[in-house]
Amino acid sequence: MADAALRLKNLFEQLLGAPLPVRIRAWDGSQAGPPEGPVLVVRNRRALRRLLWKPGELGLARAWVAGELDVDGDLYGALDRLAGFFWERGEDARTLAQALRDPDVRAAARGLLKLAGPPIPPAPPREEVRRRRHLHTRHSDRRAISHHYDVGNDFYELVLGPSMVYSCAYWEDAGTLESAQEDKLELICRKLALTPGQRLLDVGCGWGSMAIHAAREHGVSVVGVTLSREQAAYARKRVADEGLTDKVEIRVQDYRDVSDGPYDAISSIGMAEHVGAERYLEYAENLHRLVKPGGRLLNHQIARRPRRDESAYSVDEFIDAYVFPDGELAPIGTTVTQLERAGFEVRDVESIREHYALTLRRWVERLEADWDQAVRLTSPGRARVWRLYMAASALAFEHNRIGVNQVLAVRTPLSGASGMPLRSRTWN
C-alpha cells in the first residue's frame, strides 16, 4: 500500500506540534497534506537517511542538492511556509527531545527508521565543501573565493546578465536589472565624489564592472583586486574591450598585500562578508591605511539581525557548505563600530534591503529561464544550490531576517575637515 507521504506528514506534525503547511508527494506516488499550494516532493527515501544522519538544515540541503527533494509549484511559497514550520517556530514550540517523550512520536520515529531503508549514511553531494574552522588565512580565503566564483564565467553571465555585477542593484520603478545595476554603480561613484585624475581602489572587484564604470564615467584611475583568477581574466578582457587599459589595472591580489597607496577613494562592494569577525578590524585598518587623509570609503555589505547573545551566532550550515565557505555576517552596528575603531568617521548609512530582494528574484528568473544551459555549464547539483540559495535569500531580505547597507566613511584628518557637504542627501 502506497502510504509513505501520509506517514511522513504524521511524523512531522507529531514532532513539531503543528499542521504540515505543504503537501507531500513521496517516491511511492502517495500524497498527503493540504490540497492547495506548493508540493514538497520526496523523490527518494535516501532523503530520509540524510535527515536521520544529519538532522536539520544540512540534511535537508544535501537532499535538495542531490535531487532527492524538490518543490512542485511556487518555490518561494514553499520556502516561506516551510521556514515558518521548521526554522521560525516560537518559544512555545516543542523541541525534538520534548516530542520524543510522546509514545506516539517515538513509534512514528521508529517507523521512519524502517521507511528510510538501510541505516547507511549517504555520501554528501560532490558540490559540498569540506567544513573546517574559519581561519581566514590568505590560503583559506583563496580557496573559499575559488569555490564560489571559479564555477565558470559563462554561468555567471547567464544568472547576472550583461552587467556582470554580483551585488544588490539599486531600483527605480519599472527599471531593468541592467539599469538598476548601472544606477548602483553610479550611486557609489557619487557617494565617493570621484573626479577625473583621482585613484580608486576597488577591493573585491569581481568581473570589473565598478572599475570600468568609474574609469569610463568619472575619469579616475582604478586598481581592482580579486582572489579569483577567472574573474581577473574576464575583467581584463572587458577593460581591454572598453579601451581602458591605461585607466584600469586588475590584479589577482589579497587586499592585505596592496602596498601602493594612498588612494583617493576605496570601494568595497559585497566583499566584506568574506572577511570574518576575527579579521574585520584588520580589514578596516588596512583600508584606513590605504586611503589618503580626507579620502572616502564606501563599504557595501550584507548584515544580519543582532542576537541577544552574540556568542550563540553560528554560520548558516547550507551557505557555509555549498555557497560561501567561511562567509560570516555581522550586524550593521558591529560593522560601524569596527570601521570607527580603525580610525574612519562614518558619515552615512543607507539600508537598501528591499533592493536586494528585487535583485535576487531577477537572478532566479534568469536561472530558471535557461535552466538546461545552467546545468550544462556547471552541474545539476550546483544549479540547484544556486536556485535554492537565491530564492531563500530573497525571502530573507523581504522578511528583514537579513539586510544590506552602504556605509560611507571618511579618513577625516586631524583638522576635522571631512570634506563632506553639510547635507549629503535629500529625502522625498
C-alpha positions in Angstrom: 0.0 0.0 0.0 1.4 3.4 -1.0 1.3 5.4 2.2 4.8 6.9 2.6 3.5 10.5 2.3 0.9 10.1 5.0 3.4 8.5 7.3 5.8 11.4 6.7 3.1 14.0 7.2 2.0 12.4 10.5 5.6 12.2 11.8 6.4 15.8 11.0 3.2 17.1 12.6 3.8 14.9 15.8 7.4 16.1 16.1 6.7 19.8 15.6 3.2 20.1 17.0 1.6 21.9 14.1 -0.2 21.1 10.9 2.0 20.5 7.8 1.8 23.7 5.7 2.6 22.0 2.3 1.5 18.9 0.6 4.0 15.9 0.4 4.4 13.6 -2.6 6.5 10.6 -1.9 8.6 8.3 -4.0 5.8 5.7 -4.0 3.3 8.1 -5.6 1.4 8.7 -2.4 0.3 12.3 -1.4 -0.8 13.8 1.9 -1.3 17.3 3.3 -3.1 20.5 2.2 -4.7 20.1 -1.3 -3.8 23.6 -2.4 -0.4 25.3 -2.8 3.1 24.0 -3.4 4.1 20.4 -3.1 7.2 19.1 -1.4 8.4 16.2 -3.5 10.4 13.4 -1.7 11.9 11.6 -4.8 13.9 9.1 -2.9 13.9 7.6 0.6 17.6 8.4 0.7 16.5 11.9 1.7 15.2 10.5 4.9 18.5 8.8 5.6 20.2 12.2 5.2 17.9 13.7 7.7 18.4 10.9 10.2 22.2 11.1 10.0 22.3 14.9 9.8 19.0 16.3 11.3 18.3 19.9 10.4 19.3 22.3 7.7 22.4 20.5 6.4 20.5 17.2 6.0 17.7 19.0 4.1 20.3 20.8 1.9 22.1 17.6 1.0 18.8 16.0 -0.1 17.9 19.1 -2.2 21.3 19.3 -3.9 21.3 15.6 -4.6 17.8 16.0 -6.3 16.1 13.8 -3.7 13.9 16.7 -2.5 12.2 19.1 -4.8 9.3 21.5 -5.0 6.4 21.3 -7.4 4.8 24.7 -7.8 5.8 28.1 -6.3 9.3 27.7 -4.8 9.0 31.0 -2.8 5.7 29.9 -1.4 7.0 26.6 -0.3 10.1 28.1 1.3 8.0 30.7 3.1 5.7 28.0 4.5 8.5 25.6 5.5 10.5 28.4 7.1 7.6 29.0 9.5 7.2 25.3 10.1 10.8 24.2 10.6 13.0 27.3 11.4 10.9 30.1 12.8 8.9 28.3 15.5 8.2 30.3 18.5 9.5 29.7 22.0 6.4 27.6 22.8 7.2 25.1 20.0 8.2 21.6 21.2 11.8 20.6 20.9 12.7 17.3 19.5 13.6 16.0 22.9 10.2 17.0 24.3 8.4 15.5 21.3 10.2 12.1 21.7 8.7 11.8 25.2 5.4 11.1 23.5 5.0 7.3 22.9 3.2 8.0 19.6 6.1 10.2 18.3 8.6 7.5 19.3 6.6 5.0 17.4 6.4 7.2 14.4 10.2 7.8 14.6 10.8 4.0 14.6 8.6 3.8 11.6 10.6 6.5 9.9 13.8 4.4 10.5 12.2 1.5 8.7 10.9 3.7 6.0 14.3 5.2 5.3 15.9 1.9 4.3 19.4 0.6 5.1 20.9 2.5 8.0 24.0 3.6 6.0 24.9 7.4 5.8 24.7 8.6 2.2 27.8 10.4 1.0 27.4 14.2 0.7 26.9 15.6 -2.8 30.2 16.4 -4.5 29.3 20.1 -4.5 29.7 20.3 -0.8 32.9 21.8 0.7 34.6 20.0 3.5 33.8 22.1 6.5 36.6 23.5 8.7 37.3 26.1 11.3 37.1 29.7 10.0 40.7 30.8 9.9 40.6 33.4 7.2 44.2 33.0 6.3 45.4 34.0 2.8 45.3 30.4 1.7 41.9 29.6 3.1 40.4 32.8 1.7 41.8 32.0 -1.8 40.2 28.5 -1.6 36.9 29.9 -0.4 36.7 32.5 -3.1 37.7 30.0 -5.8 34.9 27.6 -4.7 32.3 30.3 -5.1 33.5 32.4 -8.1 35.5 30.0 -10.2 32.5 28.0 -11.4 32.6 29.4 -14.9 32.1 32.9 -16.2 29.5 31.7 -18.7 27.4 30.5 -15.8 27.6 33.9 -14.1 26.7 35.6 -17.4 23.6 33.5 -17.5 22.5 34.5 -14.0 23.7 38.1 -13.7 23.1 39.3 -17.2 25.3 41.7 -19.2 26.1 44.0 -16.2 28.1 41.1 -14.5 27.5 42.8 -11.2 27.1 40.3 -8.3 25.7 42.5 -5.6 22.5 44.4 -4.8 21.2 46.6 -7.6 19.5 50.0 -7.0 16.0 50.0 -8.3 13.7 52.6 -9.8 10.1 51.8 -10.7 9.9 49.6 -13.8 13.7 49.5 -14.3 15.6 46.7 -15.8 18.2 44.6 -14.0 20.9 46.2 -16.2 19.7 49.8 -15.5 19.4 49.1 -11.8 23.0 47.8 -11.6 24.2 50.8 -13.5 22.4 53.1 -11.1 24.0 51.3 -8.2 27.5 51.8 -9.6 26.8 55.5 -10.3 25.4 55.9 -6.8 28.6 54.6 -5.3 30.7 56.9 -7.5 28.6 59.9 -6.4 29.0 59.0 -2.7 32.7 58.7 -3.2 32.7 62.1 -5.0 35.0 60.8 -7.7 36.7 63.3 -10.0 39.0 63.0 -13.0 42.6 62.1 -12.1 41.8 60.5 -8.8 42.9 57.0 -7.8 40.3 54.4 -6.8 41.0 51.1 -5.2 38.2 48.6 -5.8 38.5 45.8 -3.2 36.9 42.5 -4.4 36.5 43.9 -7.9 34.6 40.9 -9.3 34.3 41.0 -13.1 35.4 44.6 -13.3 32.1 46.4 -13.6 32.7 49.0 -10.9 36.3 49.7 -12.1 35.1 50.1 -15.7 32.2 52.4 -14.8 34.3 54.6 -12.5 37.1 55.0 -15.2 34.7 55.5 -18.1 32.2 57.8 -16.5 34.3 59.7 -13.9 37.8 59.7 -15.4 39.6 58.0 -12.4 42.4 55.5 -12.5 41.4 52.3 -10.9 43.2 49.3 -9.3 40.8 46.4 -8.8 41.9 43.4 -6.7 40.3 39.9 -6.6 41.4 36.5 -5.4 39.6 34.8 -8.3 41.8 34.1 -11.4 38.7 33.5 -13.6 37.2 36.8 -12.5 40.5 38.6 -13.2 40.9 37.2 -16.7 37.3 38.1 -17.6 37.7 41.7 -16.1 40.9 42.3 -18.0 39.3 41.4 -21.3 36.4 43.7 -20.6 38.8 46.5 -19.7 40.7 46.0 -23.0 37.4 45.8 -25.0 36.4 49.2 -23.4 39.8 50.7 -24.4 40.5 51.5 -20.7 43.8 49.6 -20.2 45.5 53.0 -19.4 43.0 53.7 -16.7 42.2 50.3 -15.1 44.5 47.6 -13.7 43.1 44.3 -12.5 45.2 42.3 -10.1 45.0 38.8 -8.5 46.0 40.0 -5.1 44.9 39.9 -1.5 43.8 43.3 -0.3 46.1 42.8 2.7 49.0 42.8 0.2 48.2 46.1 -1.5 51.1 48.5 -0.8 50.8 51.3 -3.4 48.6 53.7 -1.5 47.4 56.2 -0.7 44.3 56.1 -2.8 41.8 59.0 -3.1 38.9 56.6 -2.5 38.1 52.9 -1.9 35.1 50.9 -2.9 34.4 47.5 -1.2 31.2 46.0 -2.7 30.0 42.7 -1.4 33.4 41.7 -0.3 33.5 42.3 3.5 31.2 39.3 4.1 34.2 37.1 3.3 36.5 38.7 5.9 35.2 37.1 9.1 34.6 38.6 12.5 38.0 37.9 13.8 39.7 39.6 10.9 37.3 42.5 10.4 39.2 45.1 12.4 42.3 44.1 10.4 40.3 44.6 7.2 39.2 48.1 8.3 42.7 49.1 9.4 44.1 48.0 6.1 41.6 50.1 4.2 42.3 53.1 6.5 46.0 52.7 5.8 45.4 52.7 2.0 43.2 55.8 1.7 44.6 59.3 2.0 43.5 61.7 4.7 40.2 63.2 3.6 39.6 60.1 1.3 36.4 58.2 1.4 35.4 54.5 1.8 32.2 53.0 0.5 31.5 49.7 2.2 28.6 47.8 0.7 27.8 44.8 2.9 25.1 42.3 3.9 24.1 42.4 7.6 22.3 40.1 9.9 20.0 40.9 12.7 21.7 41.2 16.1 21.2 38.5 18.7 20.6 38.9 22.4 23.5 36.5 23.0 26.1 37.2 20.2 28.1 34.2 21.3 25.3 32.0 20.1 25.7 33.1 16.5 26.7 30.3 14.1 27.2 30.4 10.4 24.3 29.1 8.3 25.2 25.4 7.5 23.8 25.4 3.9 25.6 28.6 3.0 28.9 27.5 4.6 28.9 24.1 2.9 27.6 25.0 -0.5 27.7 28.7 -1.2 30.1 31.0 0.7 32.6 28.8 2.6 33.9 30.8 5.6 31.5 33.6 5.0 30.2 35.4 8.1 27.6 38.1 8.6 27.6 40.8 11.3 25.0 43.3 12.5 25.4 46.8 11.0 26.2 48.3 14.4 29.2 46.0 14.7 30.4 47.0 11.2 30.2 50.7 12.0 32.0 50.2 15.3 34.9 48.3 13.7 35.3 50.9 11.0 35.4 53.7 13.6 37.8 51.7 15.7 40.1 51.6 12.7 40.0 55.4 12.5 37.3 56.1 10.0 34.5 58.6 10.6 31.2 57.1 9.5 29.1 59.8 7.7 26.2 57.9 6.2 24.5 54.5 6.4 21.9 53.7 3.8 19.8 50.5 4.1 18.8 49.1 0.7 17.4 45.8 1.9 14.3 45.7 -0.3 16.5 46.3 -3.3 18.4 43.1 -2.8 15.2 41.1 -2.7 14.2 42.5 -6.1 17.7 41.8 -7.4 17.7 38.1 -6.3 14.2 37.5 -7.8 15.5 38.7 -11.1 18.6 36.4 -10.9 16.3 33.5 -10.1 14.1 34.3 -13.1 17.2 34.3 -15.3 18.4 31.0 -13.9 15.0 29.3 -14.3 14.5 30.6 -17.8 17.7 28.9 -19.0 17.8 26.0 -16.6 19.1 23.4 -19.0 22.0 25.6 -20.1 22.8 26.4 -16.4 23.1 22.6 -15.7 25.3 22.1 -18.7 27.6 24.9 -17.6 28.0 23.6 -14.1 26.2 20.5 -12.8 22.6 19.7 -11.7 23.7 19.9 -8.1 25.4 23.3 -8.5 22.4 24.8 -10.4 20.1 23.5 -7.6 22.4 25.1 -5.0 22.0 28.5 -6.7 18.3 28.3 -7.2 17.7 27.5 -3.5 20.3 29.9 -2.2 19.0 32.9 -4.2 15.3 32.2 -3.6 15.7 31.7 0.1 17.9 34.8 0.3 15.2 36.9 -1.5 12.7 35.9 1.2 15.2 36.6 4.0 15.6 40.1 2.7 11.9 40.6 2.3 11.2 39.5 5.8 14.0 41.5 7.4 15.9 38.5 8.5 19.0 40.0 6.8 19.7 43.4 5.3 22.3 45.2 3.2 23.8 48.6 3.8 26.1 51.1 2.2 28.3 52.7 4.7 30.1 55.9 3.7 33.2 56.7 5.8 35.9 59.2 5.7 39.5 59.1 6.9 39.0 62.5 8.5 42.3 64.4 9.1 43.3 65.8 12.4 42.0 69.2 11.3 38.5 67.8 11.4 37.8 68.9 7.8 35.9 65.9 6.4 35.2 67.4 3.0 31.6 66.3 3.3 28.7 68.7 2.4 26.5 69.9 5.2 23.6 68.0 3.6 24.8 64.8 1.9 21.4 63.7 0.6 17.7 64.7 0.4 14.6 62.9 1.4 11.4 62.6 -0.6 
